[in-house]
Amino acid sequence: MKNLSTILFIIIFFHSPAFSQSGWFWQNPLPQGNYLRSVHFENGNTGWAVGGAGTILKTTNGGTNWTHQISGTSKKLSSVYFADNNTGWAVGDAGVIITTSNGGINWTSQNSSISTSLLSVYFVNSMTGWTVGVAGKILNTTNGGINWTLQTSGINNMLFSVHFTDANTGWIAGYAVPILKTTNGGTNWINQATGTSIYLFAVQFLNQNTGWVVGQSAILNTTNGGTNWNLQLNGGGELYSVCFIDYNTGWTVGYNGVLKTTNGGANWAYQISGSSNAFYSVHFSDSNTGWTVGESGMILKTINGGTNWTSQLNWN
């Protein structure tokens, strides 16, 4: 039987109400209250967060101030990634892919040729990237998204997260499926057994050997490119995002808050965030400075590795 919190996460992710910003504007909380599903920083100052109702927020001062950007869509946006300070993409419901070449001043639509939701996007440079989503969909571009090509996954379930270490080597995590790996840019994908059939919501690799996946009350780690996966944590509620900055130091966030490790995941400890909301995404620019986003438009920041987290929004 599916865990209740997992079911609630799926319901929220696909069916939460959208609040159009046409004619109506948030007054409280500020700058907005739609949930935020993904956060990405290019450095300690410049970052973006995306979420419900086509919401895109940008900061250029480390999150002290966030400004709305016009996405051109009211669809929920699930993932954002920037190759540099100017060039980025966001993906979401109904096959939406939008891109910017000027840091988000303007966002334009790209043709995905699919109508199913896209849940994760990742680029290795300004030209080459992948996005994955519902019904086992994998799309690849080698020209910055001018053209997107379907790749065969052999999977029909939801694919939640994609990560590449170079233009050839990448992994995908999803719902009740093996981890998928490619060594030729996605021309072929092979199954990697994890020993579990749980939801896996996020994957990150530091190099071609060392990586982590997090999911339904579990964290798994590999040191041989995914040939073998080892369970590091069993419990802790649903975990939706993971970020390591080196072999030892990493964070994962989810339904119950923020967890940190300083020994590669051998031990994980909760950090006090001061929020009872669900956390959907975490990103660190160095060992001290990081952000996490989630329900109710929540954005939290730390400047001491997570010992203390401070709200960057006026939310209740």
Secondary structure as UniProt FT lines:
FT   HELIX           4..15
FT   STRAND          36..41
FT   STRAND          47..51
FT   HELIX           52..54
FT   STRAND          56..59
FT   TURN            62..63
FT   STRAND          67..69
FT   STRAND          77..82
FT   STRAND          88..92
FT   HELIX           93..95
FT   STRAND          97..100
FT   TURN            103..104
FT   STRAND          108..110
FT   STRAND          118..123
FT   STRAND          129..133
FT   HELIX           134..136
FT   STRAND          138..141
FT   TURN            144..145
FT   STRAND          149..151
FT   STRAND          159..164
FT   STRAND          170..175
FT   STRAND          179..182
FT   TURN            185..186
FT   STRAND          190..192
FT   STRAND          199..205
FT   STRAND          211..222
FT   TURN            225..226
FT   STRAND          230..244
FT   STRAND          250..254
FT   TURN            255..256
FT   STRAND          257..261
FT   TURN            264..265
FT   STRAND          269..271
FT   STRAND          279..284
FT   STRAND          290..294
FT   HELIX           295..297
FT   STRAND          299..302
FT   TURN            305..306
FT   STRAND          310..311
//
